[in-house]
Amino acid sequence: MRSIPAVSVPTVLVTISYDGTNYSGWQVQPNGLTVQQVVEDALEQLLQERVQVRSSGRTDAGVHARAMAAAFTTARVLPLQAFVEGANRFLPADVAIQSARFVPEGFKPITMAHAKWYRYTIINSPVRAPLDRLYSWLVREPLDFAAMEAAADHFVGTHDFAAFRAANCVAKTTVRRIDSVQVIRHASTLVIDVIGGGFLKNMVRVMVGTLVDIGKGRFMPSDIDRMLREGDRRLAGSTAPACGLCLMQVTYPEEVISPPAGA
């Protein structure tokens, strides 16, 4: 087991999995239950102190996560497994801490992240799939898979994604780095994997909605270049429903998550 870093107040990085169906997103807000709130409530019961859990990003209402990265500091010194098992005793069935590790003092989950991996799931079928309804978008019209696959490549690189964000997005800059976009088909299921350095509000959902519109023939794959260049949200496609989106992984450079040598 990794030893506790030699700092006065340990910083703990946890990986959280949750079904976002019943939550108003990640971030605490006055009108609606959020994932951050239930995690902080559970940790308060475990640690007997109120801690603020700082996440690697924000997910919207209805969006899911397999591995949301978040960190907090605490005056309580516990074995790492105690943070996992102890907090999970107080968490609802649709939220769970998967793992915990100590990280250096001053660790910032959002700014120090190297990349985030989002997965969007589409059921492309004229008949609904009841068991998948909370975790996918049902698209009944036939989709041109080859066109969607070709279009995905146009997102890769560092671009201004102003056309691919929510109207109420308050980000100071709309330039983002996208490392890869893959469209994968398994029978009637389409999976779209997007990996990048960071995302604007609703950015992945608008990217997916645009790819679906391309699959329907509304746009050509090359139209994405024009959307990126002109930065007008009205030029891009629809916003895909939240339920199909899942945060799969957040990665950090090893040097920013490892305690000092000898700790």
Secondary structure, 3 states (H helix, E strand, C coil): CCCCCCCCCCEEEEEEEECHHHCCCCCCCCCCCCHHHHHHHHHHHHHCCCCCCEECCCCCCCCEEEEEEEEEECCCCCCHHHHHHHHHHHCCCCEEEEEEEEECCCCCCCCCCCEEEEEEEEEECCCCCHHHCCCCEEECCCCCHHHHHHHHHHHCEEEECHHHCCCCCCCCCCEEEEEEEEEEEECCEEEEEEEECCCCCCHHHHHHHHHHHHHCCCCCCCHHHHHHHHCCHHHCCCCCCHHHEEEEEEECCHHHHCCCCCC
